[in-house]
Amino acid sequence: MPITDVYDIENNKVSEIQLSESVFGAEVNEAVLYDVVRMQMASRRSGTASTKKRHDVRGGGRKPWRQKGTGRARVGTRRSPLWRGGGIIFGPEPRSYAFKVPRKVRKLALVSALSMKVKEGKVLVLKDFPIDEIKTKKFREVIDRFGLKKALLVVDVPNPVLEKSSRNIQGVKLIRSESINVYDLLNYEHVVLFEPCVKVIEGALLS
């Protein structure tokens, strides 16, 4: 089983923690990573693209000219897609691009993403983050102390002070352990886990 060090915010090693081999030491499955990220990106699409069809545009109440005798092509309405200002043929309509993948596949993708980060040495476990006032400067000092440029912080309980201290720092995102997802794990270079989160994540993915 992989063992990693636990640090305090002063970058001092305070203990070690044993990680579950089934969650943090599994084989990386790139295929399921692709499928789950594609699912997440598809669900974020707004799907609001829309065009006006023949029944949506103005005009068309009267036949522009008689059927025969003019020498011109016959036409029945000004709403024809062949005319300027007419309707659009096969244009996009509002729709949902979301689709689902099986729950087991989503779990496998999370395990693969976490295992990949551990193998790359991009996972940092913090004992805690004691901060009693909203101070972006103090939060930035801790991030710089560990040399983190693009980091995803995972907390176990709501922490409004920590959340507000971190939200104005570019390249840093703070989420709850139950909101951990494949896209964020892959999108951020480093993953910072608070020590209690490790058991919470393992419990959720092994259930």
VENNOR-V813632 format. One record per residue. RES is the residue in three letters. SS is DSSP state (H for helix, E for strand, - for the rest). OMEGA is omega in whole degrees, 0 to 359 (none if undefined). D_LAST is the distance of its C-alpha to the last C-alpha in Angstrom with 1 decimal. Layout:
RES | SS | OMEGA | D_LAST
RES | SS | OMEGA | D_LAST
This chain:
MET | - | 179 | 18.5
PRO | - | 178 | 19.9
ILE | E | 180 | 21.6
THR | E | 181 | 22.9
ASP | E | 176 | 25.4
VAL | E | 184 | 25.0
TYR | E | 169 | 28.0
ASP | - | 185 | 29.7
ILE | - | 176 | 31.5
GLU | - | 180 | 34.6
ASN | - | 176 | 33.0
ASN | - | 178 | 33.2
LYS | E | 182 | 30.7
VAL | E | 179 | 29.6
SER | E | 175 | 26.9
GLU | E | 179 | 24.3
ILE | E | 180 | 20.5
GLN | E | 182 | 18.5
LEU | - | 179 | 15.8
SER | - | 179 | 13.0
GLU | H | 183 | 14.6
SER | H | 183 | 11.6
VAL | H | 186 | 11.3
PHE | H | 181 | 15.0
GLY | - | 182 | 16.9
ALA | - | 176 | 15.9
GLU | - | 181 | 18.7
VAL | - | 179 | 19.6
ASN | - | 184 | 19.7
GLU | H | 182 | 22.4
ALA | H | 180 | 22.5
VAL | H | 175 | 19.1
LEU | H | 179 | 20.1
TYR | H | 183 | 23.3
ASP | H | 184 | 21.9
VAL | H | 177 | 19.5
VAL | H | 178 | 22.3
ARG | H | 177 | 24.7
MET | H | 180 | 22.6
GLN | H | 180 | 22.5
MET | H | 180 | 26.2
ALA | H | 181 | 27.2
SER | H | 179 | 25.7
ARG | H | 180 | 27.7
ARG | - | 183 | 31.0
SER | - | 178 | 33.2
GLY | - | 183 | 34.8
THR | - | 180 | 37.9
ALA | - | 184 | 40.5
SER | - | 175 | 43.2
THR | - | 180 | 46.8
LYS | - | 177 | 49.6
LYS | - | 186 | 50.5
ARG | - | 183 | 53.9
HIS | - | 182 | 53.4
ASP | - | 185 | 52.2
VAL | - | 180 | 55.2
ARG | - | 175 | 58.6
GLY | - | 175 | 61.7
GLY | - | 181 | 62.3
GLY | - | 183 | 64.2
ARG | - | 177 | 67.3
LYS | - | 186 | 68.1
PRO | - | 175 | 69.3
TRP | - | 185 | 72.4
ARG | - | 188 | 73.8
GLN | - | 186 | 72.5
LYS | - | 171 | 75.7
GLY | - | 182 | 78.7
THR | - | 183 | 77.4
GLY | - | 179 | 76.7
ARG | - | 180 | 73.2
ALA | - | 180 | 70.0
ARG | - | 179 | 69.0
VAL | - | 184 | 66.3
GLY | - | 184 | 65.0
THR | - | 176 | 63.1
ARG | - | 180 | 62.8
ARG | - | 181 | 59.0
SER | - | 178 | 59.0
PRO | - | 180 | 56.6
LEU | - | 183 | 59.6
TRP | - | 174 | 61.2
ARG | - | 182 | 60.7
GLY | - | 179 | 58.7
GLY | - | 180 | 57.4
GLY | - | 180 | 53.9
ILE | - | 178 | 51.3
ILE | - | 175 | 50.4
PHE | - | 178 | 46.7
GLY | - | 180 | 45.7
PRO | - | 176 | 42.2
GLU | - | 177 | 40.8
PRO | - | 183 | 38.1
ARG | - | 175 | 34.8
SER | - | 178 | 31.1
TYR | - | 185 | 29.8
ALA | - | 172 | 26.1
PHE | - | 184 | 24.0
LYS | - | 168 | 20.3
VAL | - | 182 | 18.2
PRO | - | 182 | 15.2
ARG | H | 179 | 11.8
LYS | H | 179 | 10.8
VAL | H | 178 | 13.9
ARG | H | 177 | 13.2
LYS | H | 179 | 10.0
LEU | H | 179 | 12.2
ALA | H | 177 | 15.0
LEU | H | 178 | 13.5
VAL | H | 179 | 12.7
SER | H | 181 | 16.2
ALA | H | 179 | 17.8
LEU | H | 180 | 16.5
SER | H | 179 | 17.5
MET | H | 179 | 20.8
LYS | H | 178 | 21.6
VAL | H | 180 | 21.0
LYS | H | 179 | 23.3
GLU | - | 182 | 25.8
GLY | - | 184 | 25.9
LYS | - | 180 | 25.2
VAL | E | 178 | 22.5
LEU | E | 179 | 24.1
VAL | E | 178 | 22.5
LEU | E | 176 | 24.5
LYS | - | 176 | 24.8
ASP | - | 179 | 25.8
PHE | - | 182 | 28.3
PRO | - | 177 | 30.9
ILE | - | 187 | 33.0
ASP | - | 177 | 34.9
GLU | - | 182 | 36.8
ILE | - | 181 | 36.3
LYS | - | 178 | 37.8
THR | H | 181 | 37.1
LYS | H | 180 | 39.5
LYS | H | 178 | 37.6
PHE | H | 179 | 34.3
ARG | H | 179 | 36.1
GLU | H | 179 | 37.5
VAL | H | 180 | 34.1
ILE | H | 180 | 32.9
ASP | H | 180 | 36.2
ARG | H | 179 | 35.9
PHE | - | 179 | 32.9
GLY | - | 182 | 34.5
LEU | - | 180 | 31.9
LYS | - | 180 | 33.3
LYS | - | 191 | 30.4
ALA | E | 174 | 27.3
LEU | E | 179 | 24.1
LEU | E | 181 | 23.3
VAL | E | 181 | 19.8
VAL | E | 184 | 20.1
ASP | - | 181 | 17.8
VAL | - | 177 | 20.3
PRO | - | 180 | 23.1
ASN | - | 184 | 26.2
PRO | H | 181 | 29.1
VAL | H | 179 | 31.5
LEU | H | 180 | 29.5
GLU | H | 181 | 28.8
LYS | H | 179 | 32.5
SER | H | 186 | 33.6
SER | H | 191 | 31.7
ARG | - | 180 | 32.1
ASN | - | 181 | 35.7
ILE | - | 182 | 34.9
GLN | - | 178 | 34.8
GLY | - | 180 | 32.0
VAL | E | 178 | 29.6
LYS | E | 180 | 26.7
LEU | E | 180 | 24.6
ILE | E | 174 | 21.3
ARG | E | 183 | 18.6
SER | H | 180 | 15.2
GLU | H | 179 | 13.7
SER | H | 182 | 16.5
ILE | - | 185 | 15.9
ASN | - | 187 | 16.8
VAL | H | 183 | 18.1
TYR | H | 180 | 21.7
ASP | H | 179 | 22.1
LEU | H | 181 | 20.6
LEU | H | 185 | 23.2
ASN | H | 181 | 25.9
TYR | - | 185 | 26.2
GLU | - | 182 | 27.5
HIS | E | 176 | 25.8
VAL | E | 180 | 22.5
VAL | E | 180 | 22.9
LEU | E | 170 | 19.9
PHE | E | 188 | 20.7
GLU | H | 179 | 19.5
PRO | H | 182 | 17.2
CYS | H | 184 | 15.4
VAL | H | 181 | 14.2
LYS | H | 178 | 11.9
VAL | H | 180 | 10.8
ILE | H | 179 | 10.1
GLU | H | 179 | 8.4
GLY | H | 181 | 6.0
ALA | H | 185 | 5.5
LEU | H | 179 | 5.6
LEU | H | 181 | 3.8
SER | - | none | 0.0
